[in-house]
Amino acid sequence: APATGDLEKDTYGMAATEYLHLLYQKQGHRLTLTLNRPERINALNDRLTREFESAMLAAEDDDEIRVIVLKGSGRGFCAGHDYGREHFKPGSRETGHDTEQHRIDFEKRMRAYMRVWEIPKPVIAQVHGACIAAGTILAGLADIVVAAHDAKIGPVEAAPGMVMGLIWGAWLPVVGIRKTKDFAFLHGTMDGRQAEQCGFATRSVPAAELDDTVERMAAEIARVPLEILMMKKLAINRSANRMGVRDMMEINFEMSLAGHFSNT
């Protein structure tokens, strides 16, 4: 679907219609960002990550936009990172022995993901199908998460203990210590109902009702003046940062570098 709204260049000099892996659809006070690599279940490669950050910056600068809906095309929300290595195996070193390049890559990724948390406008994550690894970071940092009952949500798809990512910094303040450690050490996924029960999702609905539910929620939020929405989000998030949320992400970033270069 083509992007709607004006085609002014965003912060990275990219017009909305030039996105390759992202749909930027503006309608009134609502913006829908759709991760659009359905053949890879919207796995985040470098291009999509850059486009996502670019779109979030453009949305922040557009005073007409009051609420952002983040969703995925095709079979799922997001399957995590895609490093594009043909013979990559879970648990192997994702960028070989090049720690310098890996740090640069992770810095870029973390900066892009944190746009969800830092943009002073409400973000609704609409989760269906697979929401794995980095996909749970994007959803976990959103202000509201609506998941389909049959969604598949989890930190990794490799064997337990085989990978280490940025995931836990986003999970811990949302689901608590016990549930975070459960997933960290025992692997597994949860469906939408379980995600609502543990606090990861705001609510869970049948897949057939997902679009309409998010539409109603976005419409309700869009009725509120932008200034009020911004004050509410900033007040909550700044308080959460005082409680250590931003520091959790930073700590997990450093641990991720070590974990991705382990010999397991």
NORLINVEN-V219213 format. One record per residue. N is the residue number from 0. SS is DSSP state (a for helix, b for strand, c for the rest). OMEGA is omega in radians with two decimals (NA if undefined). BURIAL is b if it has 24 or more other C-alpha atoms within 12 Angstrom, else e. Layout:
# NORLINVEN-V219213
((N | SS | OMEGA | BURIAL) (N | SS | OMEGA | BURIAL))
This chain:
# NORLINVEN-V219213
((0 | c | -3.14 | e) (1 | c | 3.07 | e) (2 | c | 3.10 | b) (3 | c | -3.12 | e) (4 | c | -3.11 | e) (5 | c | -3.06 | e) (6 | c | 3.10 | e) (7 | c | 3.13 | e) (8 | c | 3.10 | e) (9 | c | -3.03 | b) (10 | c | -3.12 | e) (11 | c | 3.12 | e) (12 | c | -3.06 | e) (13 | c | 3.07 | e) (14 | c | -3.07 | b) (15 | a | -3.10 | b) (16 | a | -3.13 | b) (17 | a | 3.10 | e) (18 | c | -3.12 | b) (19 | c | -3.04 | b) (20 | c | -3.08 | b) (21 | b | 3.03 | b) (22 | b | -3.10 | b) (23 | b | -3.00 | b) (24 | b | -3.11 | b) (25 | b | 3.11 | b) (26 | b | -3.09 | e) (27 | c | -3.13 | e) (28 | c | -3.08 | b) (29 | b | 3.03 | b) (30 | b | 3.04 | b) (31 | b | 3.05 | b) (32 | b | -3.11 | b) (33 | b | 3.01 | b) (34 | b | -2.92 | b) (35 | c | 2.94 | b) (36 | c | -3.00 | b) (37 | a | 3.14 | b) (38 | a | 3.11 | e) (39 | a | -3.06 | b) (40 | c | 3.03 | b) (41 | c | 3.07 | b) (42 | c | -3.00 | b) (43 | b | 2.97 | b) (44 | c | -3.07 | b) (45 | a | -3.10 | b) (46 | a | -3.13 | b) (47 | a | 3.12 | b) (48 | a | 3.13 | b) (49 | a | 3.13 | b) (50 | a | 3.13 | b) (51 | a | 3.12 | b) (52 | a | 3.11 | b) (53 | a | -3.12 | b) (54 | a | 3.13 | b) (55 | a | 3.09 | b) (56 | a | 3.10 | b) (57 | a | 3.13 | b) (58 | a | 3.12 | b) (59 | a | -3.10 | b) (60 | a | -3.10 | e) (61 | c | -3.07 | b) (62 | c | 3.06 | e) (63 | c | -3.08 | b) (64 | c | -3.13 | b) (65 | c | -3.11 | b) (66 | b | -3.11 | b) (67 | b | 3.04 | b) (68 | b | 3.14 | b) (69 | b | -3.08 | b) (70 | b | 3.11 | b) (71 | b | 3.10 | b) (72 | c | 3.05 | b) (73 | c | -2.94 | e) (74 | c | -3.08 | b) (75 | c | -3.13 | b) (76 | c | -3.13 | b) (77 | b | -3.10 | b) (78 | c | 3.11 | b) (79 | c | 3.14 | b) (80 | b | 3.00 | b) (81 | c | -3.12 | b) (82 | c | 3.03 | b) (83 | c | 3.09 | e) (84 | c | -3.02 | e) (85 | c | -3.05 | e) (86 | c | -3.14 | e) (87 | c | 3.07 | e) (88 | c | 3.12 | e) (89 | c | -3.13 | b) (90 | c | 3.09 | b) (91 | c | -3.12 | e) (92 | c | -2.93 | b) (93 | c | 3.08 | b) (94 | c | 3.13 | b) (95 | c | -3.11 | e) (96 | c | -3.05 | e) (97 | c | -3.09 | e) (98 | a | -3.13 | e) (99 | a | -3.14 | e) (100 | a | -3.14 | e) (101 | a | 3.10 | b) (102 | a | 3.12 | e) (103 | a | -3.14 | e) (104 | a | -3.11 | b) (105 | a | 3.08 | b) (106 | a | 3.14 | b) (107 | a | -3.12 | b) (108 | a | -3.11 | b) (109 | a | 3.12 | b) (110 | a | 3.13 | b) (111 | a | -3.11 | b) (112 | a | -3.08 | b) (113 | a | 3.05 | b) (114 | a | 3.13 | b) (115 | a | -3.13 | b) (116 | a | -2.95 | b) (117 | a | 3.12 | b) (118 | c | -3.05 | b) (119 | c | 3.12 | b) (120 | c | -3.12 | b) (121 | b | 3.09 | b) (122 | b | 3.07 | b) (123 | b | 3.04 | b) (124 | b | 3.13 | b) (125 | b | -2.95 | b) (126 | b | 3.01 | b) (127 | c | 3.11 | b) (128 | c | -3.08 | b) (129 | b | 2.99 | b) (130 | b | -2.91 | b) (131 | b | 3.01 | b) (132 | c | -3.11 | b) (133 | a | 3.05 | b) (134 | a | 3.11 | b) (135 | a | 3.05 | b) (136 | a | 3.13 | b) (137 | a | -3.14 | b) (138 | a | -3.08 | b) (139 | a | 3.14 | b) (140 | c | 3.12 | b) (141 | c | -3.12 | b) (142 | c | 3.11 | b) (143 | b | 3.10 | b) (144 | b | 3.06 | b) (145 | b | -3.06 | b) (146 | b | 3.01 | b) (147 | b | 3.14 | b) (148 | c | -3.05 | b) (149 | c | 3.08 | b) (150 | c | 3.12 | b) (151 | b | -2.99 | b) (152 | b | 3.13 | b) (153 | b | -3.04 | b) (154 | c | -3.08 | b) (155 | c | 2.99 | b) (156 | c | 3.04 | b) (157 | c | 3.13 | b) (158 | c | -3.14 | e) (159 | c | 3.07 | e) (160 | c | -3.05 | b) (161 | c | -3.10 | b) (162 | c | 3.09 | b) (163 | c | -3.09 | b) (164 | c | 3.12 | b) (165 | c | -2.89 | b) (166 | a | -2.91 | b) (167 | a | 3.10 | b) (168 | a | 3.10 | b) (169 | a | -3.08 | b) (170 | a | -2.97 | b) (171 | a | -3.13 | b) (172 | a | -3.10 | b) (173 | a | -3.03 | b) (174 | a | 3.09 | b) (175 | a | -3.04 | e) (176 | a | -3.02 | e) (177 | a | -3.10 | e) (178 | a | 3.11 | b) (179 | a | 3.13 | b) (180 | a | 3.07 | e) (181 | a | -3.14 | e) (182 | a | -3.11 | b) (183 | a | -3.02 | b) (184 | a | -3.03 | e) (185 | a | 3.09 | e) (186 | c | 3.11 | b) (187 | c | 3.07 | b) (188 | c | 3.07 | b) (189 | b | 3.08 | b) (190 | c | -3.08 | b) (191 | a | -3.14 | b) (192 | a | 3.12 | b) (193 | a | 3.12 | b) (194 | a | 3.08 | b) (195 | a | -3.11 | b) (196 | a | -3.09 | e) (197 | a | 3.07 | b) (198 | c | 3.11 | b) (199 | c | 3.13 | b) (200 | c | 3.05 | b) (201 | c | 3.07 | b) (202 | b | 3.11 | b) (203 | b | -3.10 | b) (204 | b | 3.03 | b) (205 | c | -3.09 | e) (206 | a | -3.12 | b) (207 | a | -3.12 | e) (208 | a | -3.02 | e) (209 | a | -3.12 | b) (210 | a | -3.09 | b) (211 | a | 3.14 | e) (212 | a | 3.14 | b) (213 | a | 3.12 | b) (214 | a | -3.14 | b) (215 | a | -3.13 | e) (216 | a | 3.13 | b) (217 | a | 3.14 | b) (218 | a | 3.12 | b) (219 | a | 3.13 | e) (220 | a | -3.08 | b) (221 | a | 3.10 | b) (222 | c | -3.04 | e) (223 | c | 3.11 | e) (224 | c | -3.08 | e) (225 | a | -3.10 | b) (226 | a | 3.14 | e) (227 | a | 3.12 | e) (228 | a | -3.13 | b) (229 | a | 3.14 | b) (230 | a | 3.14 | e) (231 | a | -3.10 | e) (232 | a | -3.12 | b) (233 | a | 3.13 | e) (234 | a | -3.12 | e) (235 | a | -3.06 | e) (236 | a | 3.10 | b) (237 | a | 3.05 | e) (238 | a | 3.11 | e) (239 | a | 3.10 | e) (240 | a | 3.05 | e) (241 | a | 3.11 | e) (242 | c | 3.00 | e) (243 | c | -3.08 | e) (244 | a | -3.13 | b) (245 | a | 3.11 | b) (246 | a | 3.10 | e) (247 | a | 3.12 | b) (248 | a | 3.13 | b) (249 | a | 3.14 | b) (250 | a | -3.12 | e) (251 | a | 3.05 | b) (252 | a | -3.13 | b) (253 | a | 3.11 | b) (254 | a | 3.12 | e) (255 | a | 3.11 | b) (256 | a | 3.12 | b) (257 | a | -3.10 | b) (258 | a | -3.11 | b) (259 | a | 3.11 | b) (260 | c | 3.07 | b) (261 | c | -3.09 | e) (262 | c | 3.14 | e) (263 | c | NA | e))
